[in-house]
């Protein structure tokens, strides 16, 4: 048996792989119940039979993986890969960025695992890109290397968010006043959706009650004007950022949107300016028109990538 785990800032998903690479005993944990990553993994392993104790593990974590020491900024967890491997008795431990794991899964996603938004046709064996709003915003690229693929993770969620309209500029200025720097994920994330709703309310002179991202989407679906406007701007900005990513990495194989928010809002995304803003790059509109955009609907995309990391097809 092998252990795989997708460790986000809010939830952690753990599972075992048998010798055929089949996913078994998947379990989801709320991270707020634990003080550290090790606690999640220990509890999961305690729920398993002793005979199923894994010797190899692959973890996808919502953090940059730059060496032995891994720090997860959106939850405050920090761990040593070597110490974690020793304390949990693994002979092999692989730790990668969570969106790098999702990137590894992209070539295996079929029509049942994704929904295309707008036009475009993927070019075979060309770079693929993925981004996704959740507690933060993850970004990664998958590039062809010979007969295989290489995942390149990055921290694009912390790039500076640019405005396309004067109203977006006003929102960004308010966020900058609050945080000092308006990165992409300050707006394009779960907490960012709330921040965007509050900023638009302030611009409109409205007093806003305390809400969650779930509240904002629920209000939008009920037709509440400010929430609808918030979701529209959220998707428009996401389209601009996705288009920038496509241009930057030459993602002629397609741009994929994952994370915990957008797959639950596909109908709203389709009705939004997302695709128009994706292609609205002046002289490069035709270039972007040809690139397909997809929403990943497979909730275990990161598990697919971790399977490949452990050598399963």
Buried (B, 14 or more C-beta within 10 A) or exposed (E): BBBBBBBBBBBBBBBBBEEEBEBEBBBEBEBEEBEBBBBBBBBBBEEBEEEBBBEBBBBBBBBBBEEEEBBBBBBEBEBEBEEBBEEBEBEEBBBBBBBBBBBBBBBBBEEEBBBBBBEBEBBEEBBBBBBBBBBBBBBBBBBBEEEEBEBBBBBBBBBEBBBBEEBBEBBBBBBBEEEEEBBBBBBBBBBBBBBBBBBBBBEEEEEBEEBEBEBBBEBBBEEBEBBBBBBBBBBBBBBBBBBBBBBBBBBBBBBBBBBBBBBBBBEBBBEBBBBEBBBBBEEEEEBBBEBBBBBBBBBBBBBBBBBBBBEBE
